[in-house]
Every structure is written in C-alpha cells, then in structure tokens.
Amino acid sequence: MTTPSFASFSQAEIDAVRRDHSSAFPTLRSDVVFWGIWAAVIAYVVGSLWFFEVYKLFSASDRAWRLLSSFFVWRDMDEWMYGQIYVGIGQTIGMAFLGTFLGSCAALGIGFLGARNTMPFGFLRQVVRRVLDVFRGVDQLVWGLVFVRAVGLGPLAGVLAIFISDMGTLSKLYAEAIENIDRKQVEGVRSTGAGPLKTIRYGYLPQVMPVFISQSLYFFESSTRSATILGIVGAGGIGMIIIERFRAGLYDQVAFVVLNVLIVIAIIDWASRLIRARYIGQAAH
C-alpha cells in the first residue's frame, strides 16, 4: 500500500477539498479574527496595568524593601508578649473549630431538606436552597462585620460568621452528595419495612458520611485561615493581634505571628489527612 503524495492530486481536486472543508484551511478572515483577538487581549492587559497604576511599584521600591526587611530583622524578642500571641492563636483555632462544627451539624439536617430525593415538596426545597444562597452569597468577612455590630467585639462574632458561612456552603455540598447516592441501598432498607428515620440512618448516612467528614475537615482548615482575617475586623483571635502590631509598626512581631499561624495550619492539614486515612480509607502516599 502506497501513500499518495500531493503531486498526485490535480489543482481542481485540491480546490474541491478546500471548498468542501473550508474550516480546515486558514483564510484572510480567520487570520484577522485570530490576531484581532490577541491584539484586544494585549491592549486590555496593558490598559489594566496602567489603570491600576502598577508603575507605582517601581517608585515605591525603596519603601517596600525597608518594609520587607523589617519583617526579617527581629529585635527585643524577650519583650514580646508571647502569652497574648498564643492565646490569640488558641482563640482562632477554637473559633474555626466551633464555627465549622456547628455549621456541619446544621448542614447535616438542612442538606436533606435541600436534596431532591429526600424532599419531595419542590416549593419547600426551593425555599431552602434560596435561603442557603443568601448565606453562601454574602462573604464571611461581611458576616463578621454584621456580628461584630450585633454582639460586640470578640470571638463570638467570629464563631457566628464562620457558622453562617460554612452552613450555607456545606448544606449545598451535602445536598448534592445526597442526590448522588446509590438508590439500591436505600430501596433495600425500605424493603425491610424501615421508616424514614431508619432509612436515612442505614440507607443514606453510610454512603454520604465519608463525603461529609472530608468536606467538614477541609472547611475546618479553610476556616482557620478565615478566622485570622475575621480577627482583623474585630471578631477576636490572632487577627486582632496582627492588626494591633501593624498599627504599632512592630513588623517583626507580625512576621513571628504569621509564621506561627502557618505552622498551625500545616499541623491541622497533617491531622486532617490522618483522620481521612483512618475513617475514610484514603491511605497516605
């Protein structure tokens, strides 16, 4: 079997192929569109850099260098209030854990109300989902500001902000997990004469609980970082210490606090992997 070469085709046959498969061959119009799109993208990027005054980075290079160097030059470490710092870190971890735990417990029930296969009343299901959209759509930092105004400064505002935000997102994730279960196991439990509660206990929960645990652990890790930011707006925790040190110009202490927060987050991530490997069956690599 021989492979035909282009020389074996006549010009008329080549023109016929071009006419029948015009999209496979470049044309002047396609080239203009291609390069026009690239020109528009480049113009947009350059215009955005100019609009956001990125050139100021070059004029502020000396000031930025002095600021960065102050993070790495630690002075008078014996005078730092370590007790206050580690109490703040403890509050941050407590805020993240309690907020995520309460949000997970609430989402466990709300998820069944928002799932199509466990809530037969469409109107009620849509109401639940729209309310969750409100909880999820408002940023956690905004919830922090709301609860600081409502209950005052302190960790309680942070716990409530994390609770509301995590509940909205986890409820949606839980509902999607419930809708994707294997229906045969549920039908098998129902065939034994089990009621609704026992059907949920033995038909639904064994299938979705590993997903619930994995998602809640991830949200606990994420909420630990979020709790640091919430503290900056007055919701307690290590964030309040960071903003106080920033305002006082104690950048070396800020760097020390941030380093400790990173270590705590790394430990939480390591512990979460162990829990997932133990209870969900994800073996460590």
N, C-alpha and C positions, 0 to 999 in steps of 0.2 A: 504494500500500500504506500503510495507516494503522497506527499503533502503538496498541494497546489501552491504555486508562487503567485505574487501579484502580477508578474509578467504574463501569466496565462489568462488574465481577465482583460477584457476589452474595456475601453473608456465608457462605452454605453452601459456595460454591466456595472461598472463602479458607480456611474451616475444613478443607476436604478437603485443600488443598495443605499446610496446616500439619501435618495428621495424616500425610500421605504423606511429607513431608520435614521431620520434626520436628527433625533435627540442624541444619538451616539457620536455625532460629529460636531466639533465646535463651529460656531458661526460668529459673525461680527456682533450680532445682538447678544449672544451668550457671553462673549468676552467683555462687552461693555457693561453688562449687568454684573458680572463677576468683579471686575475692577472697580465698578461704581460702589458696590457694597463694601469692598475693602477700603476705598477712599473715605466713605462715610464713617466706618468704624474708627479709622485712624483720626479723622477730624473730630469725632466725638470724644475720643480719649484725650487728645491734645487740648481740646476746648475744656474738658472737665478738669484737667490738671491746672489749667490757667484760671478757671473759675474758682476752684478751691484753694488757690494761692499756694500751690505746692512749692513755689520758688522761695517761700519764706523759710523753708528748711535750711537753705544754704546761708541765709543771713543770720539764722539763729544757731548755727553750728557750734559756736563757742559756748553759748549759754547751755545748749543741750549737752555738750561734753562735760561742762562743770557739774551739771545736774547728775549725769550718769556716774561720774567719778565719785560723787558724794555718796552714792549707794554702796560703793565697794570699799570705802575708807571708813572703818568703824572706830569710833573714839569713845572713851569713857564708858566702856561696857559694864564696869562694875556699878555704875549708877543707873542702869536701865531697870525699869520695874518689871522684872520677869514674871512675878506673880500675876500682875494685871494682864500681861500678854497671854499667859497660858489659861487664865480664867476666861478671857475672851475667846480663845480657840475652843475651849470646852463648851462655852455657850453656843458657838457657831455649830459645832457638831451636834449638840443637843437640839438646836433649832431645826437643823436639817433632818435629823432622825425623827423627831416628834412630828414635824410637818408632813414628811413623806409617809410615816406610819399612819397618821390619821387620814391622809389623802388616799392611801391604799385601802384602808378599811372602808371608807365611804365609797370609793370606786368599785369595790367588790360587789356592793349591792346595786349601785347605780348602773354598773355595766350590764347587769341582767335586765334592767328596765329599758336600756337603750339598744339591746340586741334584738334583731328581727325574729329569731327563732325562739326567744323566751318571752317576748312581749307582743301578744297578738293584736293589741289595740294600737293601730297606726297613729292615731292622733296623740295619744299619750307618749308614744315612743318619740314622735317628732318634737313634742314639747320638751322632753328630757334632753334630746340632742341639741336643741336650740339654746337651752339654758347652759349646757356644757360649752357651747360655742362662746358664750359670753365669758364664762370663767376662763376658758383657754385663750380667748382672743385678747384679753387685757394682759399686758406684760406684768411679770411678777414684781418688777420694781414699782409699777404703778399701784399694785395691791399693797405693797409695803408702805407707800406714801399714804394710802387711804387708811390703813390700820394704825399707822403712827398718829394720824389725826384723830382716829376713833378711840384708841385705847391708851395713847401716850407713847413716849419713848420706852424702848426696852425690848427684850427678846420675844415677848408675847406677840407683838406686831409682826415680827419675822416669822414666827410659827404659823400665824394665821395666813400670812401672804403665801407661804410655801404650801400650806394645806389647800387653799382655794385653787392655786395654780396647778398643783400636781393632781388634785382631784379631777379637774376638768380634762386634763390630758390623759391621765390613766384610765378614766372612765371610758373614753373613746377607744383607747387601745384594748381595754378589757372587752368591750362590746364587740370589737372586730374579731378578737380571739374566740369569743363565744360563738360567733356566727360561723366560724370556720372549723368547728369540731366535727368529728366523725359521728353522724347521726345514728349509726347502727348500735353503738354502745348505749345511747340514750333510749333507743327503742327496745333494746334488750332489758334494760332496767324497768321500763314501763310495763313490759310484758309480764313481769313478776307481780304486778299489782301495786307497785310503789306509787306513793303520792307525789305531788310536785316538789316538796322539800327533799324527799329521799332521792327523787330523780336528779335534782340539782347536785345533791351530795355525792351520789355514786355514778351518775351519768356524765355530768358536766365538769365538776371540780377536778376529778383525776386527770382530765385531759388538758384543762386550761391552767391548773395551778403552777406547773413549771414555767409557763409563759408569764404568769402574774409575778412570780418571785423574781424572775430575771429582769422584768421591766421595773419592778419596785427597787431592786438593787441599783439598777442604772440611775433611776431618778434620785436615789439617796446620794450617789456620787455627784450628780449634777446639782442637787440642792445644797450640798456642802459648798460648792463654788458660789452658788447664787446667794447663800446666806452671808457670805463675805461682802457682796455688793449691797445687800439689804442693810447691813450694818452701817454703811456709809450714809444712808438716808435716815438713820436714827432708830433702826429696828434691832439694835443690840448686837452683841457678838464682836468678833475681831474687826469688823469693818469700821466700827466707831473708833477703835484704837488706831487704825490705819489713817483715817481722815484727821484725827487729832494730831498725829505725828507729822502728817503732811503740812498741816497748817502751821505747826511749830517749826518747820524746816528741819526736822530730825530724820533726814532721808536714810541715814544708816540704820536707824531703828525700823523704818518702813521696810527696808530690804530684809532685815532679820525676821520680821513678822511674816512677810510674803514667803520667805524660804521655809518657815515652819508650816505655813498653810500648804505649800506644795508637798512637803513631806507627809502631812496628814492625809492629803488627797491620794497620794501614792499608796499609803498604808490601807486606806479604805478600798482602793481599787484592787489591791492584792487580796484583802479579806473577802471582797465580793467574788473574786474568781474562785477562792477556796469554797465558798458557800455554794456557788453554782456547780462546781465539780462534785460536791458532796451530795446535794439534794436534787440536782437537775441532770446529773450524769455527763457533764461536759468535762472530760478528762483534760488535765493540763498538758500542754505540749512541751 
